[in-house]
Amino acid sequence: MHRKTCSHLDQVKITSTDKVACDECVDSGDRWRHLRLCLTCGHVGCCDSSKNKHAGKHAEVMGHPLVRSIEPGERWMWCYEDEIGVGNLDV
């Protein structure tokens, strides 16, 4: 059985942020459920469980595949391009 792997881990440039909001949701007056940090450029967007899915839209438009959860106590990463979890980020 072949296990799918992520080939984008070399694109990790940013691993943390002080942001605590999805700026696009704030600008439009919407709410979000959870926040994700783009590990390529540092964009913070709302998760795919949120109405606007700004993190996923950012990944698609910018071609930045890797995000991490910035929810308290969470360190997991996700690759949008490969559609897999890629473990926890040690920060």
Contact map, one row per residue, 1 for C-alpha under 8 A:
1110000000000000000000000000000000000000000000000000000000000000000000000000000000000000000
1111000000000000000000000000000000000000000000000000000000000000000000000000000000000000000
1111100000000000000000000000000000000000000000000000000000000000000000000000000000000000000
0111110000000000000000000000000000000000000000000000000000000000000000000000000001010000000
0011111000000000000000000000000000000000000000000000000000000000000000000000000001010100000
0001111110000000000000000000000000000000000000000000000000000000000000000000001001010100000
0000111111000000000000000000000000000000000000000000000000000000000000000000000000000000000
0000011111110000000000000000000000000000000000000000000000000000110000000000001000000000000
0000011111110000000000000000000000000000000000000000000000000000010000000000000000000000000
0000001111110000000000000000000000000000000000000000000000000000000000000000000000000000000
0000000111111000000000000000000000000011000000000000000000000000010000000000000000000000000
0000000111111110000000000000000000000011000000000000000000000000010000000000000000000000000
0000000000111110000000000000000000000011100000000000000000000000000000000000000000000000000
0000000000011111000000000000000000000111110000000000000000000000000000000000000000000000000
0000000000011111100000000000000000001010010000000000000000000000000000000000000000000000101
0000000000000111110000000000000000001000010000000000000000000000000001000000000000000000001
0000000000000011111000000000000000001000010000000000000000000000000000000000000000000000000
0000000000000001111100000000000000000000000000000000000000000000000000000000000000000000000
0000000000000000111110000000000000000000000100000000000000000000000000000000000000000000000
0000000000000000011111000000000000100000000000000000000000000000000000000000000000000000000
0000000000000000001111101100000000100000000110000000000000000000000000000000000000000000000
0000000000000000000111111100000100100000000111000000010000000000000000000000000000000000000
0000000000000000000011111110000000000000000110000000000000000000000000000000000000000000000
0000000000000000000001111111000000000000000010000000010000000000000000000000000000000000000
0000000000000000000011111111111100000000000001000001000000000000000000000000000000000000000
0000000000000000000011111111111000000000000000000000000000000000000000000000000000000000000
0000000000000000000000111111110000000000000000000000000000000000000000000000000000000000000
0000000000000000000000011111110000000000000000000000000000000000000000000000000000000000000
0000000000000000000000001111111000000000000000000000000000000000000000000000000000000000000
0000000000000000000000001111111100000000000000000000000000000000000000000000000000000000000
0000000000000000000000001100111110000000000000000110000000000000000000000000000000000000000
0000000000000000000001001000011111100000000001100111000000000000000000000000000000000000000
0000000000000000000000000000001111100000000001101100000000000000000000000000000000000000000
0000000000000000000000000000000111110000000001101100000000000000000010100000000000000000000
0000000000000000000111000000000111111000000111100000001000000000000011100000000000000000000
0000000000000000000000000000000001111100000111100000001000000000001111100000000000000000000
0000000000000011100000000000000000111110011110000000001000000000001111000000000000000000000
0000000000000100000000000000000000011111111100000000001000100001111100000000000000000000000
0000000000111110000000000000000000001111110000000000000000000001011100000000000000000000000
0000000000111100000000000000000000000111110000000000000000000001010000000000000000000000000
0000000000001100000000000000000000000111111000000000000000000001000000000000000000000000000
0000000000000111100000000000000000001111111100000000000000000000000000000000000000000000000
0000000000000000000000000000000000001100111110000000001001000000000000000000000000000000000
0000000000000000001011100000000000111100011111000000001000000000000000000000000000000000000
0000000000000000000011110000000000111000001111100000111101000000000000000000000000000000000
0000000000000000000001001000000111110000000111110101111000000000000000000000000000000000000
0000000000000000000000000000000111110000000011111100111100000000000000000000000000000000000
0000000000000000000000000000000000000000000001111111111100000000000000000000000000000000000
0000000000000000000000000000000011000000000000111110100000000000000000000000000000000000000
0000000000000000000000000000001111000000000001111111100000000000000000000000000000000000000
0000000000000000000000000000001100000000000000011111100000000000000000000000000000000000000
0000000000000000000000001000000100000000000001010111110000000000000000000000000000000000000
0000000000000000000000000000000000000000000011111111111110000000000000000000000000000000000
0000000000000000000001010000000000000000000011110001111111000000000000000000000000000000000
0000000000000000000000000000000000111100001111110000111111100000001000000000000000000000000
0000000000000000000000000000000000000000000010110000111111110000000000000000000100000000000
0000000000000000000000000000000000000000000000000000111111111000000000000000000000000000000
0000000000000000000000000000000000000000001010000000011111111111000000000000000000000000000
0000000000000000000000000000000000000100000000000000001111111111110000000000000100000000000
0000000000000000000000000000000000000000000000000000000111111111100000000000000000000000000
0000000000000000000000000000000000000000000000000000000011111110000000000000000000000000000
0000000000000000000000000000000000000000000000000000000001111111000000000000000000000000000
0000000000000000000000000000000000000000000000000000000001111111100000000000000000000000000
0000000000000000000000000000000000000111100000000000000001110111110000000000000000000000000
0000000100000000000000000000000000000100000000000000000000110011111000000000001110000000000
0000000110110000000000000000000000000111000000000000000000100001111100000000111100000000000
0000000000000000000000000000000000011110000000000000001000000000111110000000111100000000000
0000000000000000000000000000000000011110000000000000000000000000011111000011110000000000100
0000000000000000000000000000000001111000000000000000000000000000001111100111100000000000000
0000000000000001000000000000000000111000000000000000000000000000000111110110000000000000000
0000000000000000000000000000000001110000000000000000000000000000000011111100000000000000000
0000000000000000000000000000000000000000000000000000000000000000000001111100000000000000000
0000000000000000000000000000000000000000000000000000000000000000000000111110000000000000000
0000000000000000000000000000000000000000000000000000000000000000000011111111000000000000000
0000000000000000000000000000000000000000000000000000000000000000000111001111100000000001110
0000000000000000000000000000000000000000000000000000000000000000000110000111110000001111100
0000000000000000000000000000000000000000000000000000000000000000011110000011111000001111100
0000000000000000000000000000000000000000000000000000000000000000011100000001111100111110000
0000010100000000000000000000000000000000000000000000000000000000111000000000111111111100000
0000000000000000000000000000000000000000000000000000000100100000111000000000011111110000000
0000000000000000000000000000000000000000000000000000000000000000100000000000001111100000000
0001110000000000000000000000000000000000000000000000000000000000000000000000001111110000000
0000000000000000000000000000000000000000000000000000000000000000000000000000011111111000000
0001110000000000000000000000000000000000000000000000000000000000000000000000011101111100000
0000000000000000000000000000000000000000000000000000000000000000000000000001111000111110000
0000110000000000000000000000000000000000000000000000000000000000000000000001111000011111000
0000000000000000000000000000000000000000000000000000000000000000000000000001110000001111100
0000000000000000000000000000000000000000000000000000000000000000000000000011100000000111110
0000000000000010000000000000000000000000000000000000000000000000000100000011100000000011111
0000000000000000000000000000000000000000000000000000000000000000000000000010000000000001111
0000000000000011000000000000000000000000000000000000000000000000000000000000000000000000111
